[in-house]
Amino acid sequence: MSDRLDQIEAILLQVSQQQQINTEAINQLQQSQLALQESIARVDHHLQESVTDLVNMIVQTITDAGVDREAFQAEIRRIWEYLLQQGGNGRG
């Protein structure tokens, strides 16, 4: 009977030790998961900032291109009018 109790106590001790190991592993896993979530949140924030910056840059580029196009068209008109005033084909 004493041997049986010793075996039960040994098994309970092993179960208790394994439970402690499992609890520590779960705690470490939860800490790792929390750190991962924080990292993902930082990456997401930086990605959103980058996309916003990119959109702003594209909008500014389109705006600048429109201004440049208008200036180019005005310059072409000015040259065309100058050429017309010079007598047409430039041989006059």
C-alpha positions in Angstrom: 0.0 0.0 0.0 2.9 2.3 0.8 4.5 1.7 -2.5 1.2 2.5 -4.2 0.9 5.8 -2.3 4.6 6.6 -3.2 3.8 6.0 -6.9 0.7 8.2 -6.7 2.7 11.0 -5.0 5.4 10.7 -7.6 2.8 10.9 -10.4 1.2 14.0 -8.7 4.6 15.6 -8.4 5.3 15.0 -12.1 1.9 16.4 -13.0 2.4 19.4 -10.8 5.9 20.1 -12.3 4.5 19.7 -15.9 1.6 22.0 -15.1 4.2 24.6 -13.8 6.2 24.2 -17.0 3.0 24.5 -19.1 2.0 27.6 -17.2 5.4 29.3 -17.8 5.3 28.3 -21.5 1.8 29.8 -21.8 2.9 33.0 -20.1 5.9 33.3 -22.5 3.6 32.6 -25.4 1.2 35.3 -24.3 4.1 37.8 -23.9 5.4 36.9 -27.3 1.9 37.3 -28.8 1.5 40.8 -27.2 4.9 41.9 -28.5 4.0 40.6 -31.9 0.7 42.5 -31.8 2.5 45.7 -30.8 5.0 45.2 -33.7 2.2 44.7 -36.1 0.5 47.9 -34.9 3.7 49.9 -35.4 4.2 48.4 -38.9 0.6 49.2 -39.7 1.0 52.8 -38.5 4.2 53.3 -40.6 2.5 51.7 -43.6 -0.5 54.0 -43.3 1.9 57.0 -43.0 3.8 55.8 -46.1 0.7 55.3 -48.1 -0.6 58.8 -47.1 2.8 60.3 -48.0 2.7 58.5 -51.4 -0.8 59.6 -52.2 0.1 63.2 -51.3 3.2 63.0 -53.5 1.2 61.6 -56.4 -1.5 64.3 -56.0 1.3 67.0 -55.9 2.9 65.5 -59.0 -0.4 65.5 -60.9 -1.0 69.1 -59.8 2.5 70.1 -60.9 2.1 68.3 -64.2 -1.1 70.3 -64.9 0.6 73.6 -64.1 3.6 72.6 -66.3 1.2 71.6 -69.1 -0.6 74.9 -69.0 2.7 76.8 -69.0 4.0 74.7 -71.9 0.8 75.3 -73.9 0.9 79.0 -73.2 4.6 79.1 -74.4 3.7 77.1 -77.6 0.8 79.6 -78.2 3.2 82.5 -77.7 5.7 81.0 -80.1 3.0 80.2 -82.7 1.7 83.8 -82.5 5.2 85.1 -82.9 5.7 82.9 -86.0 2.4 84.0 -87.5 3.4 87.7 -87.0 6.7 87.0 -88.7 5.0 86.2 -92.0 4.2 82.5 -91.9 7.0 80.2 -92.9 9.9 82.2 -91.5 11.3 83.1 -94.9 9.8 86.5 -95.0 
